Amino acid sequence: MSKANLYNIEGKSTGELELKPELFGLKPNPKAVHQYVKIYLSNQRQGTVKKKTRAEVRGGGAKPWRQKGTGRARAGSNTSPIWVGGGRTFGPFQRNWKTTLPKKISRLALKSALSSKASEDKIKVLEELSLEQPKTKTIYALLQKLGISGSKVLFLGDARKENLYKSCRNIKNLTFRPAQVVNPYDLLNCEYLLLTRDSLKKLEEVFSS
């Protein structure tokens, strides 16, 4: 049974919390994780790069000079790719890099990433965390007390708690995400996973099936 340490707002350990084995106790599947990350990064590409072909550059129309008798090479258009200012041969073009992955593989990749973090004891759970006003200093002090202030941390919280979000957004190496939209890439891109007890419950509700 996988477990995670439970902490209060002062950063003191108040016990351990059992994690659902169907979400945190699986044997990681590297192939599923690799497939997800490959497609995730591909989907981040904008595909807006574009070079003009000889049909799109300005110019063309009349033949630059007659075919024979000038001593120069034959030329039919000043938009030719071999001319300065001409079109680009085999240049990049706009395209859609979006692709999809079966939901079962995406879910397996997420569970693999969570299980890997649990096996490495890199998951820390907080008790109820609420702020009356945005306070970056409070969150930064909490990270220091937990001993993870210098590491890359993924904080899963409630997006409706705007004060919590605003308190996290200016801290270096700290990424805030709503629990229900976390993805395997975010989990792999952090050293520690920090989440509230409510966020853990939400995570288990959404992804345990």
N, C-alpha and C positions, 0 to 999 in steps of 0.2 A: 504494500500500500504506500503510495507516494504521499509525502507530507511537506508542508511549507510552514516556515516560522511566521507567527502572528505578532504584529507590533502595534503599539499605540502611537498617538500623535507626538509623544516625547521620544520616540525611537527605542523604547524599551520593550523587550520580548515579553509577551503575555501568554505564551504557550505555542502549541502546534495545531495546525489545521489539516485535516485529511483531504486529499484531492481525489477527485473521481478518477478511478483507474482507466475508464474508457476514454478519457481525455488526456490524462497525464501519465498513464502507466503503460503505454504501448511501446513496443520495440520500434525505434525510428526507422523510417523507410527512406533511405537516401535517394532512391530513384524518383520517388514521388516529389520529394523536396526539390530535386534538380529540375524536374519538368516544370514545376510551378515557378521557380525563380527565373528560368529561361523565358517562359511566356510572360511573366510579370514585367521583366525588363524590356521585352519586345513591345509590350503594350504601352510603355512609357515614351516610346519614340513618336515624335510628332509627324514625321513623314512630309514636312512642308518644303524640303529643299528642292530647288528646281533650277535647271539650266536651260537656256533657250536653244532650240535646234535651228538648222539653217532656214527652216520655214517660218520661224518666229522672230528672228532678229530683224532689225530695221535695214532696209536696202533691197537689193535684188532688182527685178524689172529688166532693164536693158542689158544686153551683153556688154561687158566692159570694153572690149575691142574686138575687131574682126578676127575671124578664125585663123586666117593665114596672112603671111606677108609682113608681120610686125617684128618677127624675131623673138617674140616672147612666147611663153607657154600658153596653151589654150586656156581660156577662162570663159565660163558661161554665166557666172554670177559672183557678185562681191560678198555674198552671204556664205560662200563655201567655207567649211571648217578649216581649210589650210590658209585662209586669209586672216589678217589681223582684223578683229572685230566681227569675224564670221561666227556661225553657229558652233555649238559643241557637239562632237560626235560621241554617242553613247554616254551622255551626261546623266546625272541623277535626275529623277523625276518624282513628282508627288505620288505618294502611295499610302495605303492604309496598312499599318503594321499590326492592327488588332487581330488577335486570335483568341480562341477559347480553350478551356480545359474542362474535362468532365468534372462535375461537382464532386463525385466520389473521390477523385484523385486530389482535388483541391482540399477537401476535408481531411484526407489522409495526410497530406503535407502539413496542414495546420496542427493536427494531433501529434505528428512526428516532432515538429518544432517545439510544441509545449512539453512533450514527454522528455525531449532532450534537455530542456531547461530544468525540468523537475529532477531528472537524474543527476544533474550537475549541481543541484542545490542553489540555483540562481533565481528562485522565485521568492519574493517577499510580499506578504499580505498585510495590509493596514486595516485597523478597525475603522469605524465611521470617521470620515474626514470631511469636515465642512468649514468653510471660511466665511466670515461675515463681510469681508472685503478682500480684493486682490492683495496678496502679500507674498511677493517672491521670496523675501527673507525667510518666511516660515517654512516654505517647501525646501529651500536650499539648506536650512539648518537641519531639517528632517533627513535629507540625503546624507549629510555629514554624520549624523548620529547613527545612521544605518551602515555607514562605511562604504557608500557607493557613489559619493559625490564626484569622484574623478573618472567614473566609468560611464559608458554609454547605457542609458537607462530608458526603457520603454514603460511609460506610466499609463495603465489602463484605468480610466475613470468614467464618470458620468458627464456626458457632453452638456447636459442641462445645467450643471453647476458651473456657471460662467466664471465665478470668482476663482475656482480651482484651475480652470483652463488658463485664465489670465496670469495666475501665479506661476504657472509652469512654462509659459511660452518663451520667456527671456533667459532661461537657464541653459547654459551650454551643455550639449550631449544628453539633454533630456527631451524626449519626444512624448507628447500626450496624444492618446487615441481613445475614442469610445470603445468599450469592450466588444461591442457587437460587430465592429468593422475591422478588427485586427486581422492581419494576414501573415502568412509564414515568412514573407520577406522582412517585415518589421521585426519579427521575433528573432530571425537570424542576424539581423543588423544591430542587435543590442547585446550587451553583456549580462544585464540583469532585467528581470521582469518584475515590475512593481505594480500592485493593483490593490484596490480596496476590497473589502469583504463583499460589498454589494456588486462590484464589478465582476468578482469571481463567480458569484451566483448567476449573474447575467451571462457570463461566458459559458458556464456549464449548461444553462438553459438553451442557448442558441446553438452550441456546437457539439453537445454530447451525443446527439442522435446520429 
